[in-house]
């Protein structure tokens, strides 16, 4: 890793995302799934990664904390890596995605 590279994306489980919220940490929570997936099941307070959200995220301070989630963690990892390449340094990937959120944090969120 080049010393100029941003730090790696931090992989966290859904339970750690919940703990961050419970501690009152400020961060953007970005849902990289499709609008149809989001309509079926969503984490309250998350934002769909559409063009408008993408543009607004790029305007943030590069040290702003941003957490990404999808269904199981693969698409969100790719999105987090993209923002890492844009110079962001405080990035999280919810490695078990909304599936982990449904199983371990909020069973009222449907699984699919």
Backbone as XML, in Angstrom:
<?xml version="1.0"?>
<chain id="A" units="angstrom">
  <residue number="1" name="UNK">
    <atom name="N" x="0.849" y="-1.178" z="0.000"/>
    <atom name="CA" x="0.000" y="0.000" z="0.000"/>
    <atom name="C" x="0.893" y="1.239" z="0.000"/>
  </residue>
  <residue number="2" name="UNK">
    <atom name="N" x="0.664" y="2.114" z="-0.923"/>
    <atom name="CA" x="1.379" y="3.388" z="-1.020"/>
    <atom name="C" x="0.993" y="4.249" z="0.184"/>
  </residue>
  <residue number="3" name="UNK">
    <atom name="N" x="1.941" y="4.990" z="0.719"/>
    <atom name="CA" x="1.655" y="5.805" z="1.908"/>
    <atom name="C" x="0.628" y="6.898" z="1.615"/>
  </residue>
  <residue number="4" name="UNK">
    <atom name="N" x="0.409" y="7.210" z="0.334"/>
    <atom name="CA" x="-0.590" y="8.216" z="-0.026"/>
    <atom name="C" x="-1.988" y="7.616" z="-0.181"/>
  </residue>
  <residue number="5" name="UNK">
    <atom name="N" x="-2.101" y="6.285" z="-0.148"/>
    <atom name="CA" x="-3.401" y="5.642" z="-0.297"/>
    <atom name="C" x="-4.257" y="5.906" z="0.937"/>
  </residue>
  <residue number="6" name="UNK">
    <atom name="N" x="-5.575" y="6.114" z="0.723"/>
    <atom name="CA" x="-6.468" y="6.228" z="1.883"/>
    <atom name="C" x="-6.477" y="4.912" z="2.663"/>
  </residue>
  <residue number="7" name="UNK">
    <atom name="N" x="-6.818" y="4.967" z="3.957"/>
    <atom name="CA" x="-6.876" y="3.735" z="4.747"/>
    <atom name="C" x="-7.918" y="2.776" z="4.185"/>
  </residue>
  <residue number="8" name="UNK">
    <atom name="N" x="-7.780" y="1.495" z="4.467"/>
    <atom name="CA" x="-8.733" y="0.520" z="3.927"/>
    <atom name="C" x="-10.144" y="0.734" z="4.450"/>
  </residue>
  <residue number="9" name="UNK">
    <atom name="N" x="-11.096" y="0.235" z="3.696"/>
    <atom name="CA" x="-12.490" y="0.230" z="4.129"/>
    <atom name="C" x="-12.596" y="-0.709" z="5.325"/>
  </residue>
  <residue number="10" name="UNK">
    <atom name="N" x="-13.283" y="-0.269" z="6.376"/>
    <atom name="CA" x="-13.481" y="-1.111" z="7.554"/>
    <atom name="C" x="-14.716" y="-1.991" z="7.366"/>
  </residue>
  <residue number="11" name="UNK">
    <atom name="N" x="-14.531" y="-3.277" z="7.510"/>
    <atom name="CA" x="-15.624" y="-4.244" z="7.390"/>
    <atom name="C" x="-16.266" y="-4.411" z="8.766"/>
  </residue>
  <residue number="12" name="UNK">
    <atom name="N" x="-17.567" y="-4.131" z="8.853"/>
    <atom name="CA" x="-18.268" y="-4.258" z="10.129"/>
    <atom name="C" x="-19.541" y="-5.084" z="9.941"/>
  </residue>
  <residue number="13" name="UNK">
    <atom name="N" x="-19.953" y="-5.799" z="10.988"/>
    <atom name="CA" x="-21.239" y="-6.487" z="10.924"/>
    <atom name="C" x="-22.379" y="-5.502" z="11.211"/>
  </residue>
  <residue number="14" name="UNK">
    <atom name="N" x="-23.588" y="-5.898" z="10.869"/>
    <atom name="CA" x="-24.759" y="-5.052" z="11.116"/>
    <atom name="C" x="-24.882" y="-4.688" z="12.601"/>
  </residue>
  <residue number="15" name="UNK">
    <atom name="N" x="-24.475" y="-5.592" z="13.478"/>
    <atom name="CA" x="-24.558" y="-5.306" z="14.911"/>
    <atom name="C" x="-23.652" y="-4.131" z="15.296"/>
  </residue>
  <residue number="16" name="UNK">
    <atom name="N" x="-22.503" y="-3.986" z="14.630"/>
    <atom name="CA" x="-21.620" y="-2.847" z="14.908"/>
    <atom name="C" x="-22.225" y="-1.546" z="14.364"/>
  </residue>
  <residue number="17" name="UNK">
    <atom name="N" x="-22.898" y="-1.628" z="13.215"/>
    <atom name="CA" x="-23.614" y="-0.459" z="12.694"/>
    <atom name="C" x="-24.638" y="0.022" z="13.723"/>
  </residue>
  <residue number="18" name="UNK">
    <atom name="N" x="-25.373" y="-0.909" z="14.296"/>
    <atom name="CA" x="-26.363" y="-0.582" z="15.332"/>
    <atom name="C" x="-25.674" y="0.044" z="16.539"/>
  </residue>
  <residue number="19" name="UNK">
    <atom name="N" x="-24.530" y="-0.504" z="16.953"/>
    <atom name="CA" x="-23.794" y="0.039" z="18.096"/>
    <atom name="C" x="-23.321" y="1.469" z="17.801"/>
  </residue>
  <residue number="20" name="UNK">
    <atom name="N" x="-22.884" y="1.721" z="16.566"/>
    <atom name="CA" x="-22.461" y="3.079" z="16.192"/>
    <atom name="C" x="-23.637" y="4.043" z="16.340"/>
  </residue>
  <residue number="21" name="UNK">
    <atom name="N" x="-24.809" y="3.622" z="15.885"/>
    <atom name="CA" x="-26.015" y="4.446" z="16.035"/>
    <atom name="C" x="-26.336" y="4.669" z="17.514"/>
  </residue>
  <residue number="22" name="UNK">
    <atom name="N" x="-26.281" y="3.591" z="18.285"/>
    <atom name="CA" x="-26.615" y="3.674" z="19.709"/>
    <atom name="C" x="-25.669" y="4.612" z="20.452"/>
  </residue>
  <residue number="23" name="UNK">
    <atom name="N" x="-24.423" y="4.691" z="19.992"/>
    <atom name="CA" x="-23.454" y="5.611" z="20.607"/>
    <atom name="C" x="-23.648" y="7.052" z="20.131"/>
  </residue>
  <residue number="24" name="UNK">
    <atom name="N" x="-24.548" y="7.254" z="19.178"/>
    <atom name="CA" x="-24.809" y="8.594" z="18.672"/>
    <atom name="C" x="-23.771" y="9.088" z="17.683"/>
  </residue>
  <residue number="25" name="UNK">
    <atom name="N" x="-23.008" y="8.163" z="17.095"/>
    <atom name="CA" x="-22.003" y="8.569" z="16.106"/>
    <atom name="C" x="-22.712" y="9.128" z="14.872"/>
  </residue>
  <residue number="26" name="UNK">
    <atom name="N" x="-22.132" y="10.177" z="14.309"/>
    <atom name="CA" x="-22.692" y="10.771" z="13.095"/>
    <atom name="C" x="-22.026" y="10.123" z="11.881"/>
  </residue>
  <residue number="27" name="UNK">
    <atom name="N" x="-22.836" y="9.616" z="10.974"/>
    <atom name="CA" x="-22.314" y="9.049" z="9.726"/>
    <atom name="C" x="-23.440" y="8.985" z="8.707"/>
  </residue>
  <residue number="28" name="UNK">
    <atom name="N" x="-23.052" y="8.963" z="7.452"/>
    <atom name="CA" x="-24.001" y="8.749" z="6.371"/>
    <atom name="C" x="-24.178" y="7.252" z="6.193"/>
  </residue>
  <residue number="29" name="UNK">
    <atom name="N" x="-25.417" y="6.790" z="6.060"/>
    <atom name="CA" x="-25.683" y="5.383" z="5.782"/>
    <atom name="C" x="-26.267" y="5.288" z="4.383"/>
  </residue>
  <residue number="30" name="UNK">
    <atom name="N" x="-25.530" y="4.622" z="3.496"/>
    <atom name="CA" x="-25.887" y="4.597" z="2.084"/>
    <atom name="C" x="-26.256" y="3.173" z="1.663"/>
  </residue>
  <residue number="31" name="UNK">
    <atom name="N" x="-27.430" y="3.053" z="1.073"/>
    <atom name="CA" x="-27.973" y="1.794" z="0.580"/>
    <atom name="C" x="-27.680" y="1.710" z="-0.917"/>
  </residue>
  <residue number="32" name="UNK">
    <atom name="N" x="-26.879" y="0.738" z="-1.326"/>
    <atom name="CA" x="-26.486" y="0.644" z="-2.733"/>
    <atom name="C" x="-27.333" y="-0.368" z="-3.515"/>
  </residue>
  <residue number="33" name="UNK">
    <atom name="N" x="-28.415" y="-0.855" z="-2.919"/>
    <atom name="CA" x="-29.281" y="-1.805" z="-3.615"/>
    <atom name="C" x="-30.177" y="-1.081" z="-4.627"/>
  </residue>
  <residue number="34" name="UNK">
    <atom name="N" x="-31.005" y="-1.850" z="-5.308"/>
    <atom name="CA" x="-31.923" y="-1.274" z="-6.288"/>
    <atom name="C" x="-33.120" y="-0.646" z="-5.571"/>
  </residue>
  <residue number="35" name="UNK">
    <atom name="N" x="-33.816" y="0.287" z="-6.225"/>
    <atom name="CA" x="-35.031" y="0.848" z="-5.623"/>
    <atom name="C" x="-36.059" y="-0.230" z="-5.260"/>
  </residue>
  <residue number="36" name="UNK">
    <atom name="N" x="-36.187" y="-1.279" z="-6.077"/>
    <atom name="CA" x="-37.135" y="-2.351" z="-5.763"/>
    <atom name="C" x="-36.740" y="-3.097" z="-4.491"/>
  </residue>
  <residue number="37" name="UNK">
    <atom name="N" x="-35.443" y="-3.395" z="-4.331"/>
    <atom name="CA" x="-34.986" y="-4.063" z="-3.110"/>
    <atom name="C" x="-35.261" y="-3.175" z="-1.896"/>
  </residue>
  <residue number="38" name="UNK">
    <atom name="N" x="-34.980" y="-1.887" z="-2.050"/>
    <atom name="CA" x="-35.170" y="-0.933" z="-0.957"/>
    <atom name="C" x="-36.641" y="-0.807" z="-0.585"/>
  </residue>
  <residue number="39" name="UNK">
    <atom name="N" x="-37.532" y="-0.875" z="-1.595"/>
    <atom name="CA" x="-38.970" y="-0.782" z="-1.324"/>
    <atom name="C" x="-39.445" y="-1.967" z="-0.482"/>
  </residue>
  <residue number="40" name="UNK">
    <atom name="N" x="-38.778" y="-3.109" z="-0.655"/>
    <atom name="CA" x="-39.162" y="-4.311" z="0.086"/>
    <atom name="C" x="-38.639" y="-4.293" z="1.516"/>
  </residue>
  <residue number="41" name="UNK">
    <atom name="N" x="-37.400" y="-3.833" z="1.699"/>
    <atom name="CA" x="-36.755" y="-3.850" z="3.017"/>
    <atom name="C" x="-35.715" y="-2.742" z="3.072"/>
  </residue>
  <residue number="42" name="UNK">
    <atom name="N" x="-35.776" y="-1.909" z="4.119"/>
    <atom name="CA" x="-34.821" y="-0.804" z="4.240"/>
    <atom name="C" x="-34.441" y="-0.596" z="5.698"/>
  </residue>
  <residue number="43" name="UNK">
    <atom name="N" x="-33.244" y="-0.051" z="5.899"/>
    <atom name="CA" x="-32.800" y="0.359" z="7.227"/>
    <atom name="C" x="-33.182" y="1.831" z="7.376"/>
  </residue>
  <residue number="44" name="UNK">
    <atom name="N" x="-33.960" y="2.134" z="8.401"/>
    <atom name="CA" x="-34.411" y="3.516" z="8.622"/>
    <atom name="C" x="-33.217" y="4.461" z="8.674"/>
  </residue>
  <residue number="45" name="UNK">
    <atom name="N" x="-33.340" y="5.587" z="7.995"/>
    <atom name="CA" x="-32.292" y="6.593" z="8.011"/>
    <atom name="C" x="-31.257" y="6.429" z="6.909"/>
  </residue>
  <residue number="46" name="UNK">
    <atom name="N" x="-31.332" y="5.333" z="6.138"/>
    <atom name="CA" x="-30.379" y="5.149" z="5.044"/>
    <atom name="C" x="-30.837" y="5.934" z="3.821"/>
  </residue>
  <residue number="47" name="UNK">
    <atom name="N" x="-29.893" y="6.192" z="2.931"/>
    <atom name="CA" x="-30.179" y="6.918" z="1.685"/>
    <atom name="C" x="-29.831" y="6.013" z="0.512"/>
  </residue>
  <residue number="48" name="UNK">
    <atom name="N" x="-30.715" y="5.971" z="-0.470"/>
    <atom name="CA" x="-30.452" y="5.206" z="-1.685"/>
    <atom name="C" x="-29.340" y="5.883" z="-2.470"/>
  </residue>
  <residue number="49" name="UNK">
    <atom name="N" x="-28.399" y="5.091" z="-2.946"/>
    <atom name="CA" x="-27.299" y="5.656" z="-3.735"/>
    <atom name="C" x="-27.778" y="5.889" z="-5.171"/>
  </residue>
  <residue number="50" name="UNK">
    <atom name="N" x="-28.454" y="7.024" z="-5.350"/>
    <atom name="CA" x="-28.856" y="7.453" z="-6.682"/>
    <atom name="C" x="-27.934" y="8.598" z="-7.097"/>
  </residue>
  <residue number="51" name="UNK">
    <atom name="N" x="-28.166" y="9.174" z="-8.235"/>
    <atom name="CA" x="-27.298" y="10.239" z="-8.747"/>
    <atom name="C" x="-27.224" y="11.401" z="-7.749"/>
  </residue>
  <residue number="52" name="UNK">
    <atom name="N" x="-28.350" y="11.818" z="-7.210"/>
    <atom name="CA" x="-28.381" y="12.956" z="-6.275"/>
    <atom name="C" x="-27.563" y="12.660" z="-5.011"/>
  </residue>
  <residue number="53" name="UNK">
    <atom name="N" x="-27.747" y="11.469" z="-4.445"/>
    <atom name="CA" x="-26.989" y="11.098" z="-3.246"/>
    <atom name="C" x="-25.501" y="11.013" z="-3.570"/>
  </residue>
  <residue number="54" name="UNK">
    <atom name="N" x="-25.177" y="10.411" z="-4.715"/>
    <atom name="CA" x="-23.778" y="10.290" z="-5.122"/>
    <atom name="C" x="-23.120" y="11.660" z="-5.185"/>
  </residue>
  <residue number="55" name="UNK">
    <atom name="N" x="-23.781" y="12.595" z="-5.860"/>
    <atom name="CA" x="-23.218" y="13.946" z="-5.995"/>
    <atom name="C" x="-23.073" y="14.624" z="-4.631"/>
  </residue>
  <residue number="56" name="UNK">
    <atom name="N" x="-24.055" y="14.442" z="-3.746"/>
    <atom name="CA" x="-23.972" y="15.087" z="-2.426"/>
    <atom name="C" x="-22.853" y="14.463" z="-1.591"/>
  </residue>
  <residue number="57" name="UNK">
    <atom name="N" x="-22.640" y="13.150" z="-1.711"/>
    <atom name="CA" x="-21.556" y="12.510" z="-0.969"/>
    <atom name="C" x="-20.198" y="13.033" z="-1.418"/>
  </residue>
  <residue number="58" name="UNK">
    <atom name="N" x="-20.051" y="13.246" z="-2.718"/>
    <atom name="CA" x="-18.768" y="13.750" z="-3.223"/>
    <atom name="C" x="-18.446" y="15.143" z="-2.698"/>
  </residue>
  <residue number="59" name="UNK">
    <atom name="N" x="-19.463" y="15.867" z="-2.239"/>
    <atom name="CA" x="-19.253" y="17.211" z="-1.695"/>
    <atom name="C" x="-18.846" y="17.186" z="-0.221"/>
  </residue>
  <residue number="60" name="UNK">
    <atom name="N" x="-18.943" y="16.042" z="0.416"/>
    <atom name="CA" x="-18.604" y="15.937" z="1.842"/>
    <atom name="C" x="-17.103" y="16.066" z="2.059"/>
  </residue>
  <residue number="61" name="UNK">
    <atom name="N" x="-16.743" y="16.410" z="3.291"/>
    <atom name="CA" x="-15.348" y="16.386" z="3.718"/>
    <atom name="C" x="-14.830" y="14.958" z="3.534"/>
  </residue>
  <residue number="62" name="UNK">
    <atom name="N" x="-13.629" y="14.769" z="2.991"/>
    <atom name="CA" x="-13.098" y="13.414" z="2.792"/>
    <atom name="C" x="-12.966" y="12.600" z="4.083"/>
  </residue>
  <residue number="63" name="UNK">
    <atom name="N" x="-13.023" y="13.269" z="5.237"/>
    <atom name="CA" x="-12.959" y="12.551" z="6.512"/>
    <atom name="C" x="-14.340" y="12.207" z="7.064"/>
  </residue>
  <residue number="64" name="UNK">
    <atom name="N" x="-15.404" y="12.611" z="6.357"/>
    <atom name="CA" x="-16.763" y="12.310" z="6.821"/>
    <atom name="C" x="-16.967" y="10.792" z="6.839"/>
  </residue>
  <residue number="65" name="UNK">
    <atom name="N" x="-17.513" y="10.262" z="7.931"/>
    <atom name="CA" x="-17.764" y="8.823" z="7.977"/>
    <atom name="C" x="-18.959" y="8.438" z="7.106"/>
  </residue>
  <residue number="66" name="UNK">
    <atom name="N" x="-18.756" y="7.412" z="6.272"/>
    <atom name="CA" x="-19.821" y="6.909" z="5.406"/>
    <atom name="C" x="-19.841" y="5.392" z="5.533"/>
  </residue>
  <residue number="67" name="UNK">
    <atom name="N" x="-21.028" y="4.849" z="5.818"/>
    <atom name="CA" x="-21.222" y="3.405" z="5.878"/>
    <atom name="C" x="-22.097" y="2.988" z="4.700"/>
  </residue>
  <residue number="68" name="UNK">
    <atom name="N" x="-21.694" y="1.927" z="4.030"/>
    <atom name="CA" x="-22.427" y="1.414" z="2.879"/>
    <atom name="C" x="-23.006" y="0.053" z="3.208"/>
  </residue>
  <residue number="69" name="UNK">
    <atom name="N" x="-24.231" y="-0.210" z="2.705"/>
    <atom name="CA" x="-24.802" y="-1.548" z="2.854"/>
    <atom name="C" x="-25.556" y="-1.932" z="1.592"/>
  </residue>
  <residue number="70" name="UNK">
    <atom name="N" x="-25.657" y="-3.241" z="1.386"/>
    <atom name="CA" x="-26.469" y="-3.794" z="0.303"/>
    <atom name="C" x="-27.200" y="-5.003" z="0.886"/>
  </residue>
  <residue number="71" name="UNK">
    <atom name="N" x="-27.353" y="-6.061" z="0.097"/>
    <atom name="CA" x="-28.040" y="-7.249" z="0.596"/>
    <atom name="C" x="-27.113" y="-8.096" z="1.466"/>
  </residue>
  <residue number="72" name="UNK">
    <atom name="N" x="-25.934" y="-8.471" z="0.929"/>
    <atom name="CA" x="-24.996" y="-9.340" z="1.652"/>
    <atom name="C" x="-23.604" y="-8.745" z="1.809"/>
  </residue>
  <residue number="73" name="UNK">
    <atom name="N" x="-23.329" y="-7.532" z="1.308"/>
    <atom name="CA" x="-22.040" y="-6.891" z="1.538"/>
    <atom name="C" x="-21.107" y="-6.773" z="0.350"/>
  </residue>
  <residue number="74" name="UNK">
    <atom name="N" x="-21.426" y="-7.396" z="-0.782"/>
    <atom name="CA" x="-20.511" y="-7.343" z="-1.926"/>
    <atom name="C" x="-20.625" y="-6.032" z="-2.715"/>
  </residue>
  <residue number="75" name="UNK">
    <atom name="N" x="-21.850" y="-5.663" z="-3.087"/>
    <atom name="CA" x="-22.028" y="-4.406" z="-3.831"/>
    <atom name="C" x="-21.612" y="-3.205" z="-2.993"/>
  </residue>
  <residue number="76" name="UNK">
    <atom name="N" x="-21.920" y="-3.252" z="-1.702"/>
    <atom name="CA" x="-21.551" y="-2.125" z="-0.837"/>
    <atom name="C" x="-20.037" y="-2.031" z="-0.672"/>
  </residue>
  <residue number="77" name="UNK">
    <atom name="N" x="-19.338" y="-3.163" z="-0.656"/>
    <atom name="CA" x="-17.876" y="-3.141" z="-0.580"/>
    <atom name="C" x="-17.310" y="-2.442" z="-1.819"/>
  </residue>
  <residue number="78" name="UNK">
    <atom name="N" x="-17.865" y="-2.755" z="-2.980"/>
    <atom name="CA" x="-17.406" y="-2.115" z="-4.222"/>
    <atom name="C" x="-17.670" y="-0.607" z="-4.185"/>
  </residue>
  <residue number="79" name="UNK">
    <atom name="N" x="-18.824" y="-0.208" z="-3.677"/>
    <atom name="CA" x="-19.145" y="1.225" z="-3.578"/>
    <atom name="C" x="-18.192" y="1.924" z="-2.615"/>
  </residue>
  <residue number="80" name="UNK">
    <atom name="N" x="-17.920" y="1.296" z="-1.473"/>
    <atom name="CA" x="-16.995" y="1.884" z="-0.496"/>
    <atom name="C" x="-15.606" y="2.029" z="-1.105"/>
  </residue>
  <residue number="81" name="UNK">
    <atom name="N" x="-15.165" y="1.015" z="-1.842"/>
    <atom name="CA" x="-13.857" y="1.095" z="-2.497"/>
    <atom name="C" x="-13.821" y="2.233" z="-3.522"/>
  </residue>
  <residue number="82" name="UNK">
    <atom name="N" x="-14.929" y="2.434" z="-4.222"/>
    <atom name="CA" x="-14.999" y="3.547" z="-5.179"/>
    <atom name="C" x="-14.775" y="4.878" z="-4.448"/>
  </residue>
  <residue number="83" name="UNK">
    <atom name="N" x="-15.455" y="5.067" z="-3.319"/>
    <atom name="CA" x="-15.289" y="6.314" z="-2.569"/>
    <atom name="C" x="-13.888" y="6.411" z="-1.967"/>
  </residue>
  <residue number="84" name="UNK">
    <atom name="N" x="-13.299" y="5.281" z="-1.627"/>
    <atom name="CA" x="-11.909" y="5.282" z="-1.150"/>
    <atom name="C" x="-10.997" y="5.830" z="-2.243"/>
  </residue>
  <residue number="85" name="UNK">
    <atom name="N" x="-11.242" y="5.414" z="-3.474"/>
    <atom name="CA" x="-10.430" y="5.905" z="-4.594"/>
    <atom name="C" x="-10.650" y="7.396" z="-4.850"/>
  </residue>
  <residue number="86" name="UNK">
    <atom name="N" x="-11.774" y="7.925" z="-4.381"/>
    <atom name="CA" x="-12.048" y="9.361" z="-4.506"/>
    <atom name="C" x="-11.393" y="10.156" z="-3.370"/>
  </residue>
  <residue number="87" name="UNK">
    <atom name="N" x="-10.686" y="9.454" z="-2.462"/>
    <atom name="CA" x="-9.958" y="10.124" z="-1.393"/>
    <atom name="C" x="-10.632" y="10.112" z="-0.030"/>
  </residue>
  <residue number="88" name="UNK">
    <atom name="N" x="-11.775" y="9.427" z="0.096"/>
    <atom name="CA" x="-12.441" y="9.353" z="1.394"/>
    <atom name="C" x="-11.683" y="8.393" z="2.304"/>
  </residue>
  <residue number="89" name="UNK">
    <atom name="N" x="-11.610" y="8.728" z="3.597"/>
    <atom name="CA" x="-10.730" y="7.986" z="4.509"/>
    <atom name="C" x="-11.454" y="7.319" z="5.682"/>
  </residue>
  <residue number="90" name="UNK">
    <atom name="N" x="-12.759" y="7.522" z="5.801"/>
    <atom name="CA" x="-13.485" y="7.020" z="6.966"/>
    <atom name="C" x="-14.693" y="6.221" z="6.474"/>
  </residue>
  <residue number="91" name="UNK">
    <atom name="N" x="-14.406" y="5.067" z="5.855"/>
    <atom name="CA" x="-15.437" y="4.289" z="5.176"/>
    <atom name="C" x="-15.672" y="2.945" z="5.855"/>
  </residue>
  <residue number="92" name="UNK">
    <atom name="N" x="-16.938" y="2.542" z="5.845"/>
    <atom name="CA" x="-17.356" y="1.269" z="6.434"/>
    <atom name="C" x="-18.169" y="0.481" z="5.416"/>
  </residue>
  <residue number="93" name="UNK">
    <atom name="N" x="-18.018" y="-0.825" z="5.436"/>
    <atom name="CA" x="-18.874" y="-1.713" z="4.674"/>
    <atom name="C" x="-19.575" y="-2.643" z="5.659"/>
  </residue>
  <residue number="94" name="UNK">
    <atom name="N" x="-20.909" y="-2.659" z="5.600"/>
    <atom name="CA" x="-21.673" y="-3.586" z="6.437"/>
    <atom name="C" x="-21.600" y="-4.944" z="5.752"/>
  </residue>
  <residue number="95" name="UNK">
    <atom name="N" x="-20.706" y="-5.776" z="6.254"/>
    <atom name="CA" x="-20.330" y="-7.002" z="5.540"/>
    <atom name="C" x="-21.443" y="-8.032" z="5.437"/>
  </residue>
  <residue number="96" name="UNK">
    <atom name="N" x="-22.420" y="-7.983" z="6.342"/>
    <atom name="CA" x="-23.550" y="-8.918" z="6.235"/>
    <atom name="C" x="-24.816" y="-8.228" z="5.738"/>
  </residue>
  <residue number="97" name="UNK">
    <atom name="N" x="-24.691" y="-6.958" z="5.370"/>
    <atom name="CA" x="-25.768" y="-6.223" z="4.710"/>
    <atom name="C" x="-27.086" y="-6.185" z="5.464"/>
  </residue>
  <residue number="98" name="UNK">
    <atom name="N" x="-28.131" y="-5.902" z="4.688"/>
    <atom name="CA" x="-29.455" y="-5.825" z="5.297"/>
    <atom name="C" x="-29.914" y="-7.196" z="5.776"/>
  </residue>
  <residue number="99" name="UNK">
    <atom name="N" x="-29.343" y="-8.252" z="5.213"/>
    <atom name="CA" x="-29.669" y="-9.589" z="5.698"/>
    <atom name="C" x="-29.226" y="-9.740" z="7.154"/>
  </residue>
  <residue number="100" name="UNK">
    <atom name="N" x="-28.016" y="-9.265" z="7.460"/>
    <atom name="CA" x="-27.539" y="-9.294" z="8.841"/>
    <atom name="C" x="-28.364" y="-8.391" z="9.748"/>
  </residue>
  <residue number="101" name="UNK">
    <atom name="N" x="-28.762" y="-7.239" z="9.208"/>
    <atom name="CA" x="-29.607" y="-6.315" z="9.983"/>
    <atom name="C" x="-30.913" y="-7.014" z="10.354"/>
  </residue>
  <residue number="102" name="UNK">
    <atom name="N" x="-31.529" y="-7.701" z="9.392"/>
    <atom name="CA" x="-32.797" y="-8.406" z="9.631"/>
    <atom name="C" x="-32.626" y="-9.520" z="10.654"/>
  </residue>
  <residue number="103" name="UNK">
    <atom name="N" x="-31.509" y="-10.257" z="10.558"/>
    <atom name="CA" x="-31.299" y="-11.407" z="11.446"/>
    <atom name="C" x="-30.900" y="-11.018" z="12.860"/>
  </residue>
  <residue number="104" name="UNK">
    <atom name="N" x="-30.022" y="-10.016" z="12.982"/>
    <atom name="CA" x="-29.374" y="-9.768" z="14.272"/>
    <atom name="C" x="-29.730" y="-8.443" z="14.940"/>
  </residue>
  <residue number="105" name="UNK">
    <atom name="N" x="-30.381" y="-7.525" z="14.199"/>
    <atom name="CA" x="-30.685" y="-6.210" z="14.773"/>
    <atom name="C" x="-32.177" y="-5.941" z="14.815"/>
  </residue>
  <residue number="106" name="UNK">
    <atom name="N" x="-32.844" y="-6.051" z="13.668"/>
    <atom name="CA" x="-34.270" y="-5.678" z="13.588"/>
    <atom name="C" x="-35.038" y="-6.713" z="12.771"/>
  </residue>
  <residue number="107" name="UNK">
    <atom name="N" x="-35.597" y="-7.722" z="13.451"/>
    <atom name="CA" x="-36.310" y="-8.775" z="12.733"/>
    <atom name="C" x="-37.581" y="-8.296" z="12.032"/>
  </residue>
  <residue number="108" name="UNK">
    <atom name="N" x="-38.014" y="-7.059" z="12.283"/>
    <atom name="CA" x="-39.184" y="-6.548" z="11.563"/>
    <atom name="C" x="-38.845" y="-6.188" z="10.111"/>
  </residue>
  <residue number="109" name="UNK">
    <atom name="N" x="-37.550" y="-6.074" z="9.797"/>
    <atom name="CA" x="-37.140" y="-5.827" z="8.414"/>
    <atom name="C" x="-37.168" y="-7.169" z="7.685"/>
  </residue>
  <residue number="110" name="UNK">
    <atom name="N" x="-37.967" y="-7.274" z="6.614"/>
    <atom name="CA" x="-38.097" y="-8.565" z="5.929"/>
    <atom name="C" x="-36.795" y="-9.060" z="5.315"/>
  </residue>
  <residue number="111" name="UNK">
    <atom name="N" x="-36.624" y="-10.382" z="5.329"/>
    <atom name="CA" x="-35.492" y="-11.001" z="4.648"/>
    <atom name="C" x="-35.934" y="-11.442" z="3.270"/>
  </residue>
  <residue number="112" name="UNK">
    <atom name="N" x="-34.995" y="-11.478" z="2.338"/>
    <atom name="CA" x="-35.314" y="-11.963" z="0.980"/>
    <atom name="C" x="-34.109" y="-12.641" z="0.396"/>
  </residue>
</chain>
